[in-house]
């Protein structure tokens, strides 16, 4: 009701300065923090604000509205490569947090050195930290059934081509998140020899590399149970799939859900190396309420708010505060070195799926936007999947359709850790 009233206010030419338009992924926030922000903002500034909150499911949907429709969203939460694309296209406003008092400048207080470094690498000429603030982050890896797959078998990306698991492999329908790991696997000799770096590979859109990845994926194809945007983790919890190229956030959801029905899953970042991904808050070029947007991003970085959003979504906050770290400590896990993310935290017991240790993160790199070459990636992906889907794909489609209603009911039992991005391009 509030959102509708605020939308009407805006459309009727009301006081836009009292309205904050937020555009975020579906199921990617604890929505109870929104009215709390309104109250906090008034307490801090003496001004009233009403949040109009809308969601999207695909990065490109959001980008198109801003790029072509010039929508006046004040705050949006794109993925890393879209942040890069928007930055390169001049679609972002620089962030000015100097206007926020030091006592409540949660961004300055809780920055993670790792996050700052990765964002600095997005564009060598423009520091993305000046235009964006990371929200959630994670890795890409292998989710596997521990009763069917050994840890050694899961430690390499080549497991998706292993004939032992044919018909039980699930792969994300997300070309850039598959291209990067496969290229890393294929370029192992060059990486070990030091002739290329992980960052080099993340920017490699050469015809040669695209052809190599395409050839490899065509070998993999017949053993693929499904190319999926979101249903893969459920298939893993039900034991229909035993190997899944997946994101860490989905992996945590699947591991927890599977344990409840007696299925044992685990997640690993393969030894060859992998990719990290981020989503971040930005203020688009056509924003109307920059002041409130700036304060909103700051509020999202307050430790207690970051913790609540983590608990609701199941993903990992990019917040580097000790409060966030302490909320994740669990003696069930072996200690690991997280000093790259939390200064001084060189031996902490936390879930390594959520927070990989230093030795893991050092073999991971951030994906990059390909610009005009993105069409080459999509064309390759289309050729790989093609019209001649494997026989397993039709089986999974049928099974998924039959189980759809049950899945909806089951998803309502557990709200947290269910979010999944469609990072198609």
C-alpha positions as MATLAB code, in Angstrom:
seq = 'XXXXXXXXXXXXXXXXXXXXXXXXXXXXXXXXXXXXXXXXXXXXXXXXXXXXXXXXXXXXXXXXXXXXXXXXXXXXXXXXXXXXXXXXXXXXXXXXXXXXXXXXXXXXXXXXXXXXXXXXXXXXXXXXXXXXXXXXXXXXXXXXXXXXXXXXXXXXXXXXXXXXXXXXXXXXXXXXXXXXXXXXXXXXXXXXXXXXXXXXXXXXXXXXXXXXXXXXXXXXXXXXXXXXXXXXXXXXXXXXXXXXXXXXXXXXXXXXXXXXXXXXXXXXXXXXXXXXXXXXXXXXXXXXXXXXXXXXXXXXXXXXXXXXXXXXXXXXXXXXXXXXXXXXXXXXXXXXXXXXXXXXXXXXXXXXXXXXXXXXXXXXXXXXXXXXXXXXXXXXXXXXXXXXXXXXXXXXXXXXXXXXXXXXXXXXXXXXXXXXXXXXX';
ca = [
       0.000    0.000    0.000;
       2.775    2.431    0.927;
       4.611    1.741   -2.327;
       1.443    2.398   -4.312;
       0.804    5.657   -2.478;
       4.372    6.800   -3.044;
       4.210    5.863   -6.717;
       1.045    7.892   -7.046;
       2.742   10.797   -5.308;
       5.600   10.720   -7.791;
       3.392   10.338  -10.857;
       1.233   13.246   -9.759;
       4.188   15.560   -9.480;
       4.445   15.451   -5.688;
       7.511   16.155   -3.577;
      10.082   13.814   -5.108;
      12.602   14.837   -2.447;
      10.583   12.862    0.102;
      10.527    9.680   -2.006;
      13.375    7.176   -2.391;
      13.053    4.715   -5.277;
      15.007    1.508   -4.658;
      15.402   -1.194   -7.346;
      16.802   -4.506   -6.130;
      16.861   -8.231   -6.854;
      13.863  -10.291   -5.750;
      14.181  -11.791   -2.253;
      17.428   -9.933   -1.640;
      16.756   -7.916    1.481;
      14.981   -8.148    4.815;
      12.120   -5.852    3.877;
      11.498   -4.951    7.518;
      14.634   -2.784    7.351;
      12.925   -0.421    4.874;
      10.540    1.251    7.355;
      13.399    1.297    9.849;
      15.464    3.256    7.349;
      12.641    5.772    6.967;
      12.593    6.338   10.726;
      16.402    6.430   11.013;
      16.695    8.890    8.129;
      14.230   11.273    9.767;
      16.072   10.995   13.081;
      19.404   11.779   11.422;
      18.333   14.488    8.968;
      15.033   15.821   10.289;
      13.464   15.025    6.902;
      10.714   12.571    6.045;
      11.357    9.883    3.441;
       9.154    7.188    1.925;
      10.730    4.171    0.230;
       9.256    2.906   -3.022;
      10.724   -0.582   -3.324;
      10.671   -2.533   -6.608;
      12.431   -5.717   -7.725;
      13.927   -7.253  -10.859;
      15.045  -10.780  -11.775;
      17.534  -10.152  -14.583;
      20.411   -7.670  -14.665;
      19.614   -6.609  -18.215;
      16.004   -5.760  -17.337;
      17.230   -3.284  -14.760;
      19.902   -1.880  -17.054;
      17.513   -1.399  -19.967;
      15.113    0.628  -17.841;
      17.880    2.986  -16.817;
      19.859    3.034  -20.050;
      16.989    3.297  -22.532;
      14.010    4.309  -20.437;
      15.962    6.756  -18.265;
      14.045    5.564  -15.218;
      14.744    7.739  -12.199;
      15.611    5.014   -9.697;
      17.671    6.438   -6.859;
      19.428    3.235   -5.769;
      19.904   -0.006   -7.693;
      21.844   -3.208   -6.988;
      23.487   -4.585  -10.158;
      26.024   -7.388  -10.446;
      29.731   -6.722  -10.877;
      29.896   -6.805  -14.678;
      26.847   -4.534  -14.959;
      28.455   -2.096  -12.527;
      31.462   -2.144  -14.849;
      29.249   -1.619  -17.893;
      27.372    1.257  -16.253;
      30.624    2.815  -15.080;
      32.137    2.654  -18.555;
      28.956    4.099  -20.079;
      28.748    7.059  -17.718;
      25.514    5.826  -16.136;
      26.614    6.185  -12.512;
      26.878    9.158  -10.199;
      29.895    9.411   -7.885;
      29.122    8.693   -4.247;
      29.607   11.510   -1.762;
      29.732   10.111    1.752;
      31.548   13.127    3.126;
      28.126   14.640    3.767;
      27.352   11.896    6.308;
      28.631   12.499    9.867;
      31.568   10.325   10.857;
      29.605    8.785   13.740;
      27.126    7.160   11.338;
      29.338    6.709    8.278;
      29.091    2.916    8.313;
      30.724    2.576    4.923;
      33.954    4.187    6.079;
      33.838    2.262    9.358;
      33.233   -1.184    7.872;
      35.111   -1.402    4.595;
      36.805   -4.698    3.817;
      40.264   -4.308    2.241;
      39.542   -7.239   -0.065;
      36.329   -5.666   -1.355;
      38.068   -2.343   -1.932;
      40.854   -4.032   -3.854;
      38.561   -6.025   -6.086;
      36.416   -2.995   -6.882;
      39.540   -0.997   -7.666;
      40.390   -3.599  -10.323;
      37.041   -3.253  -12.111;
      38.324   -0.349  -14.164;
      42.024    0.688  -14.073;
      41.117    4.258  -15.035;
      38.146    4.826  -12.724;
      38.031    3.614   -9.118;
      34.691    1.801   -8.827;
      34.813    2.378   -5.055;
      33.933    5.991   -5.812;
      30.753    4.909   -7.586;
      29.579    1.731   -5.867;
      29.438   -0.056   -2.541;
      29.460   -3.862   -2.459;
      26.391   -5.517   -0.952;
      26.744   -9.314   -1.201;
      29.445  -11.522   -2.669;
      30.392  -15.135   -3.250;
      32.306  -17.667   -5.317;
      31.544  -20.078   -8.145;
      32.341  -23.728   -7.479;
      31.165  -27.324   -7.426;
      28.253  -28.472   -5.283;
      28.400  -32.252   -4.963;
      26.777  -35.255   -3.300;
      29.338  -36.632   -0.844;
      27.858  -40.150   -0.995;
      28.340  -40.328   -4.766;
      31.336  -38.066   -5.355;
      34.672  -37.946   -3.567;
      36.304  -34.691   -2.498;
      39.161  -35.441   -4.896;
      36.771  -35.880   -7.831;
      35.077  -32.583   -6.983;
      38.373  -30.701   -6.733;
      38.597  -30.137  -10.501;
      36.322  -28.416  -12.991;
      36.763  -31.423  -15.259;
      34.286  -33.282  -13.062;
      31.509  -31.897  -15.260;
      32.988  -33.961  -18.125;
      33.578  -37.102  -16.036;
      31.571  -39.952  -17.686;
      31.031  -41.482  -14.247;
      28.486  -38.740  -13.523;
      26.835  -38.485  -16.942;
      23.172  -37.614  -16.676;
      23.595  -36.281  -13.151;
      25.449  -33.000  -13.842;
      23.717  -29.631  -13.519;
      25.196  -26.461  -14.969;
      24.100  -22.877  -14.475;
      22.392  -21.289  -17.474;
      24.741  -18.368  -17.039;
      27.321  -18.139  -19.839;
      29.887  -15.876  -18.189;
      29.830  -17.898  -14.951;
      30.541  -21.066  -16.911;
      32.976  -19.593  -19.433;
      35.371  -18.280  -16.757;
      35.890  -21.549  -14.833;
      36.149  -23.633  -18.008;
      38.754  -21.276  -19.472;
      40.686  -21.372  -16.204;
      40.711  -25.170  -16.434;
      41.793  -25.177  -20.070;
      44.597  -22.667  -19.457;
      46.223  -24.465  -16.523;
      49.604  -24.872  -18.222;
      49.804  -21.167  -19.070;
      48.729  -20.204  -15.534;
      51.350  -22.435  -13.953;
      54.018  -21.126  -16.313;
      53.096  -17.544  -15.467;
      52.458  -16.550  -19.078;
      48.894  -15.509  -18.182;
      47.134  -14.487  -14.985;
      43.618  -15.162  -13.755;
      42.763  -11.522  -14.419;
      44.025  -11.899  -17.996;
      41.655  -14.817  -18.508;
      38.698  -12.920  -17.081;
      39.170  -10.360  -19.872;
      39.928  -12.898  -22.601;
      37.248  -12.752  -25.292;
      39.513  -13.927  -28.097;
      38.064  -16.129  -30.819;
      40.612  -18.798  -29.907;
      39.528  -18.995  -26.268;
      35.839  -18.886  -27.105;
      36.329  -21.761  -29.558;
      38.231  -23.796  -26.959;
      35.514  -23.329  -24.323;
      32.815  -24.133  -26.869;
      34.525  -27.365  -27.889;
      34.895  -28.413  -24.263;
      31.266  -27.660  -23.388;
      30.037  -29.605  -26.387;
      31.873  -32.618  -24.955;
      30.198  -31.989  -21.611;
      26.734  -31.469  -23.061;
      25.457  -35.033  -23.414;
      26.054  -35.725  -19.732;
      24.227  -32.588  -18.552;
      21.002  -33.246  -16.683;
      19.940  -29.625  -17.017;
      21.082  -26.076  -17.810;
      19.356  -24.229  -15.030;
      18.796  -20.786  -13.587;
      17.358  -21.866  -10.257;
      16.058  -25.450  -10.139;
      19.473  -27.106   -9.911;
      19.895  -26.755   -6.184;
      16.547  -28.469   -5.589;
      17.533  -31.351   -7.865;
      20.675  -31.723   -5.780;
      18.725  -31.821   -2.518;
      16.552  -34.594   -3.934;
      19.482  -36.663   -5.112;
      18.597  -36.421   -8.797;
      21.789  -34.522   -9.511;
      25.136  -35.327   -7.903;
      27.318  -32.574   -9.407;
      26.353  -28.937   -9.904;
      28.372  -25.980  -11.177;
      26.892  -23.472   -8.792;
      27.199  -20.310   -6.704;
      28.184  -20.406   -3.055;
      24.943  -18.837   -1.812;
      22.808  -21.439   -3.560;
      25.178  -24.106   -2.283;
      24.562  -23.124    1.349;
      20.807  -23.254    0.792;
      21.089  -26.676   -0.858;
      23.397  -28.113    1.815;
      21.015  -27.062    4.588;
      17.894  -28.276    2.787;
      19.476  -31.579    1.806;
      20.560  -32.298    5.380;
      16.924  -32.102    6.483;
      16.020  -35.010    4.189;
      19.142  -37.081    4.751;
      21.105  -36.081    1.641;
      24.730  -35.053    2.200;
      26.053  -32.233    0.023;
      29.242  -30.190    0.114;
      30.773  -27.358   -1.909;
      34.303  -26.735   -3.085;
      36.206  -24.220   -5.172;
      38.254  -26.386   -7.584;
      42.012  -26.406   -7.301;
      42.546  -24.858  -10.747;
      40.981  -21.562   -9.614;
      37.623  -19.882   -9.988;
      35.675  -16.654  -10.082;
      34.223  -14.376   -7.454;
      31.098  -12.304   -7.990;
      29.608   -9.255   -6.313;
      26.439   -7.221   -6.279;
      26.658   -3.605   -5.218;
      24.639   -0.483   -4.528;
      24.948    2.356   -7.021;
      23.215    5.667   -7.735;
      22.225    5.836  -11.416;
      22.709    8.865  -13.623;
      19.001    9.732  -13.670;
      18.408    9.475   -9.903;
      16.301   12.273   -8.421;
      17.012   11.856   -4.715;
      20.774   11.514   -4.404;
      20.856   12.586   -0.767;
      18.450    9.916    0.478;
      20.106    7.354   -1.806;
      23.475    8.074   -0.218;
      22.068    7.683    3.272;
      20.278    4.468    2.277;
      23.492    2.852    1.029;
      25.168    3.906    4.268;
      22.324    2.384    6.314;
      22.684   -0.925    4.448;
      26.290   -1.017    5.700;
      25.318   -0.760    9.364;
      26.471   -4.066   10.898;
      23.147   -5.114   12.427;
      21.327   -4.369    9.158;
      23.967   -6.285    7.171;
      23.550   -9.286    9.486;
      19.778   -9.260    9.128;
      20.021   -9.110    5.349;
      22.462  -12.039    5.388;
      20.128  -14.095    7.539;
      17.173  -13.348    5.281;
      18.868  -14.030    1.937;
      21.487  -16.613    2.869;
      24.160  -14.709    0.973;
      27.306  -13.158    2.403;
      27.541   -9.477    3.184;
      30.505   -7.524    1.860;
      30.614   -5.733    5.213;
      34.006   -6.030    6.902;
      32.933   -5.214   10.459;
      33.864   -7.366   13.441;
      30.157   -7.606   14.362;
      29.443   -9.352   11.069;
      32.393  -11.691   11.550;
      31.351  -12.540   15.109;
      27.820  -13.350   13.941;
      29.226  -16.052   11.646;
      31.605  -17.807   14.043;
      30.768  -21.498   14.391;
      33.091  -23.905   16.203;
      31.760  -26.729   14.039;
      34.157  -25.593   11.301;
      37.942  -25.672   11.153;
      39.744  -22.334   11.656;
      40.856  -20.536    8.528;
      42.670  -17.379    7.530;
      40.189  -14.588    6.764;
      42.655  -11.760    7.312;
      42.277  -10.750    3.646;
      38.673   -9.778    4.440;
      38.726   -8.991    8.174;
      42.094   -7.516    9.233;
      43.685   -9.617   11.959;
      41.270  -12.544   11.546;
      43.904  -15.145   10.640;
      42.325  -18.100   12.474;
      38.526  -18.033   12.588;
      35.971  -20.831   12.652;
      33.349  -19.971   10.028;
      31.615  -21.835    7.231;
      34.195  -21.970    4.394;
      31.409  -22.049    1.802;
      30.409  -18.567    2.924;
      33.889  -17.237    3.679;
      36.637  -19.115    1.797;
      40.066  -19.073    3.383;
      42.947  -17.015    2.003;
      44.439  -19.967    0.130;
      41.158  -20.353   -1.779;
      40.495  -16.695   -2.489;
      44.022  -16.221   -3.834;
      43.145  -18.501   -6.751;
      39.941  -16.611   -7.598;
      39.412  -13.587   -9.833;
      36.598  -11.174  -10.643;
      34.743  -11.573  -13.924;
      34.705   -8.601  -16.285;
      32.272   -7.123  -18.752;
      33.140   -7.881  -22.376;
      31.481   -4.818  -23.841;
      30.789   -5.289  -27.555;
      32.241   -8.819  -27.399;
      29.368   -9.941  -25.157;
      27.468  -10.946  -28.308;
      30.240  -13.440  -29.104;
      29.796  -15.052  -25.691;
      26.030  -15.313  -26.120;
      26.378  -16.744  -29.628;
      28.769  -19.399  -28.335;
      26.381  -20.264  -25.514;
      23.511  -20.588  -27.957;
      25.534  -22.959  -30.127;
      26.491  -25.102  -27.144;
      22.946  -25.496  -25.877;
      21.452  -25.470  -29.384;
      18.190  -27.085  -30.346;
      19.466  -30.610  -29.848;
      19.315  -30.728  -26.078;
      20.571  -33.910  -24.485;
      18.073  -36.618  -23.581;
      18.706  -35.855  -19.920;
      17.465  -32.297  -20.420;
      14.030  -33.525  -21.440;
      13.909  -35.824  -18.457;
      14.711  -33.020  -16.044;
      12.147  -30.724  -17.664;
       9.456  -33.342  -17.166;
      10.472  -34.092  -13.596;
      10.667  -30.398  -12.750;
       7.221  -29.724  -14.173;
       5.689  -32.521  -12.108;
       7.427  -31.315   -8.962;
       6.755  -27.597   -9.493;
       3.827  -27.331   -7.108;
       5.616  -29.262   -4.393;
       8.664  -27.046   -4.824;
       6.606  -23.896   -4.337;
       5.123  -25.293   -1.144;
       8.515  -26.394    0.103;
      10.087  -23.026   -0.623;
       7.585  -21.349    1.656;
       8.814  -23.423    4.573;
      12.181  -21.771    4.497;
      12.448  -18.196    3.354;
      16.183  -17.733    3.822;
      18.881  -18.819    1.374;
      16.598  -19.030   -1.613;
      17.758  -16.109   -3.727;
      19.296  -16.786   -7.115;
      20.432  -14.254   -9.680;
      19.940  -14.721  -13.384;
      23.388  -13.561  -14.468;
      22.887  -14.443  -18.120;
      25.127  -11.940  -19.859;
];
